[in-house]
Amino acid sequence: MKIIIINNIKNIAFISLIAMFFSCKNDANQVRDFLADKNLPIGEARDISHVYKDSGKVTSKLKAPILHDFSNRDKHPYNEFPKGVKIITYEKGGKDSTVITGNYALSYSKTNVSEIKGNVVVYNYANKRKLETNQLFWDQKEKYFFTEDGFRVTSTQDTINGFGFESKQDLSKWIMKDITGEIKINKENL
């Protein structure tokens, strides 16, 4: 009698377990909507290293300790780098690289604009020019930097401080606003 009762309990438990598995039905859209409602990322990656290529040539590399993927947002999907980011861009066939670092970054996929915050440093090895600021916006499509925050640009000859800066990605052809500092120029260039 005990064996029949134990077998019946096992069968009931087994049938209940199978019913639970088949009754749970979540499709990917429901999970994505749930995560978006709770403001949670759809994915997380650690110690990432990503290489971007165009026509087989490396155009940039990205390294970050943590990436949060919020691509489940309908209007403004983005990636968050809460522990900082390092981006190396390559121009002219792998030469003249520019390195961008910051403590925090957001990258919006629809607009291709990134916001980098906290101890932002941009260094161009070709012209040995360095930009330092607390907040920088980077238009990746146009290869353009801009900020309305305080900044410092240093080169081998000059140090310029100001509020408001725009330039090409290689720190050339810049517009500086509200500036102070020492600039050495040739009389021939005037």
C-alpha positions as CSV (number, residue, x, y, z in Angstrom):
1,M,0.0,0.0,0.0
2,K,2.8,2.4,0.8
3,I,4.5,1.8,-2.5
4,I,1.3,2.7,-4.4
5,I,0.9,5.9,-2.4
6,I,4.5,6.9,-3.0
7,N,4.2,6.2,-6.7
8,N,1.0,8.3,-6.9
9,I,2.7,11.2,-5.1
10,K,5.7,11.0,-7.5
11,N,3.3,10.9,-10.5
12,I,1.4,13.9,-9.2
13,A,4.6,15.8,-8.6
14,F,5.9,14.9,-12.1
15,I,2.7,15.9,-13.8
16,S,2.6,19.2,-11.8
17,L,6.2,20.0,-12.8
18,I,5.5,19.3,-16.5
19,A,2.4,21.5,-16.3
20,M,4.4,24.3,-14.8
21,F,7.0,24.2,-17.6
22,F,4.4,24.3,-20.3
23,S,2.3,27.0,-18.6
24,C,5.2,29.5,-18.5
25,K,5.1,31.3,-21.7
26,N,7.2,34.5,-22.1
27,D,8.2,35.7,-25.5
28,A,11.2,37.9,-26.1
29,N,9.0,41.1,-26.5
30,Q,7.3,40.6,-23.1
31,V,10.7,40.2,-21.4
32,R,12.1,43.2,-23.2
33,D,9.1,45.3,-22.2
34,F,9.4,44.2,-18.6
35,L,13.0,45.2,-18.4
36,A,12.3,48.5,-20.1
37,D,9.5,49.3,-17.6
38,K,11.9,48.5,-14.7
39,N,14.7,50.6,-16.3
40,L,16.9,47.5,-16.4
41,P,19.4,46.7,-19.2
42,I,18.6,43.9,-21.5
43,G,22.3,42.8,-21.3
44,E,25.5,43.4,-19.4
45,A,29.1,42.6,-20.5
46,R,32.3,42.8,-18.5
47,D,35.9,43.6,-19.6
48,I,34.8,44.3,-23.2
49,S,37.1,45.0,-26.1
50,H,35.4,45.8,-29.4
51,V,37.0,46.5,-32.8
52,Y,35.2,48.6,-35.4
53,K,36.1,48.1,-39.0
54,D,35.2,49.8,-42.3
55,S,36.0,48.0,-45.5
56,G,38.3,45.6,-43.7
57,K,40.3,48.4,-42.1
58,V,40.3,49.0,-38.3
59,T,38.8,52.4,-37.6
60,S,38.5,52.3,-33.8
61,K,38.8,50.2,-30.8
62,L,36.7,50.4,-27.6
63,K,37.6,49.0,-24.2
64,A,35.5,49.2,-21.0
65,P,35.2,47.3,-17.8
66,I,31.3,47.2,-17.9
67,L,28.7,47.7,-20.6
68,H,25.0,47.9,-20.0
69,D,22.9,47.4,-23.1
70,F,19.7,49.4,-23.1
71,S,18.8,48.7,-26.8
72,N,15.3,47.7,-25.6
73,R,14.3,51.4,-25.5
74,D,11.9,52.3,-28.4
75,K,12.7,56.0,-28.6
76,H,16.3,56.3,-27.5
77,P,18.2,53.0,-27.3
78,Y,21.7,53.4,-25.8
79,N,24.7,51.7,-24.2
80,E,26.0,52.8,-20.8
81,F,29.6,52.5,-19.7
82,P,29.3,53.2,-15.9
83,K,32.9,52.4,-15.0
84,G,34.6,54.3,-17.8
85,V,35.6,53.9,-21.4
86,K,38.7,54.1,-23.6
87,I,38.3,54.6,-27.3
88,I,41.2,54.6,-29.8
89,T,40.4,56.0,-33.3
90,Y,42.6,55.4,-36.3
91,E,42.9,57.8,-39.3
92,K,44.9,57.5,-42.5
93,G,45.4,53.8,-42.7
94,G,46.0,53.1,-39.0
95,K,48.2,56.2,-38.3
96,D,47.5,59.4,-36.4
97,S,45.4,57.8,-33.7
98,T,43.4,59.7,-31.1
99,V,42.7,58.3,-27.7
100,I,39.5,59.2,-25.7
101,T,39.1,58.3,-22.1
102,G,36.4,59.1,-19.5
103,N,35.0,57.9,-16.2
104,Y,31.4,57.4,-17.6
105,A,29.8,57.3,-21.1
106,L,26.5,56.9,-22.9
107,S,26.3,56.1,-26.5
108,Y,23.0,56.6,-28.4
109,S,22.7,54.2,-31.4
110,K,20.0,56.2,-33.3
111,T,21.9,59.5,-33.4
112,N,25.5,58.1,-33.2
113,V,26.3,60.7,-30.5
114,S,28.1,59.8,-27.3
115,E,28.4,61.7,-24.1
116,I,31.6,61.1,-22.1
117,K,31.8,62.5,-18.5
118,G,34.3,62.8,-15.7
119,N,38.0,63.4,-16.3
120,V,37.6,63.3,-20.0
121,V,40.9,63.3,-21.9
122,V,41.4,63.3,-25.7
123,Y,44.9,63.0,-27.0
124,N,46.0,63.1,-30.6
125,Y,49.4,61.5,-31.2
126,A,49.9,63.2,-34.6
127,N,49.7,66.8,-33.5
128,K,50.5,66.1,-29.8
129,R,47.5,68.0,-28.7
130,K,45.5,67.1,-25.6
131,L,41.9,68.2,-24.6
132,E,40.8,67.9,-21.0
133,T,37.2,68.5,-19.8
134,N,34.5,67.1,-17.5
135,Q,31.9,66.6,-20.2
136,L,32.3,65.9,-24.0
137,F,29.8,65.1,-26.7
138,W,31.1,63.1,-29.7
139,D,29.2,63.0,-33.0
140,Q,30.7,59.8,-34.4
141,K,29.1,60.2,-37.8
142,E,30.5,63.7,-38.4
143,K,33.7,62.9,-36.4
144,Y,33.2,66.0,-34.3
145,F,33.7,66.9,-30.6
146,F,31.8,69.6,-28.7
147,T,31.3,70.8,-25.1
148,E,29.9,73.8,-23.3
149,D,31.8,72.9,-20.1
150,G,35.2,74.2,-19.0
151,F,38.2,72.8,-21.0
152,R,42.0,72.9,-21.3
153,V,43.8,72.3,-24.5
154,T,47.6,71.8,-24.3
155,S,50.1,71.3,-27.1
156,T,53.9,71.4,-27.3
157,Q,53.8,75.3,-27.3
158,D,50.4,76.4,-26.0
159,T,48.0,76.0,-23.0
160,I,44.5,77.4,-23.5
161,N,41.6,77.3,-21.0
162,G,38.0,78.2,-21.7
163,F,34.3,77.4,-21.6
164,G,32.9,76.0,-24.8
165,F,34.9,74.0,-27.4
166,E,34.3,72.4,-30.8
167,S,36.7,70.6,-33.1
168,K,37.2,67.8,-35.5
169,Q,37.8,64.4,-34.0
170,D,41.6,64.8,-34.5
171,L,41.6,68.0,-32.5
172,S,42.1,70.2,-35.6
173,K,40.0,73.1,-36.9
174,W,38.7,74.1,-33.5
175,I,36.4,76.8,-32.1
176,M,37.1,77.9,-28.6
177,K,34.9,80.2,-26.5
178,D,35.7,82.4,-23.5
179,I,39.4,81.6,-23.6
180,T,42.4,82.5,-21.6
181,G,46.0,81.4,-21.9
182,E,49.2,81.9,-23.9
183,I,49.3,81.2,-27.6
184,K,52.5,81.5,-29.7
185,I,51.9,82.5,-33.3
186,N,54.1,83.5,-36.2
187,K,53.8,87.0,-37.7
188,E,53.6,85.4,-41.1
189,N,50.3,83.6,-40.1
190,L,48.6,86.9,-39.3
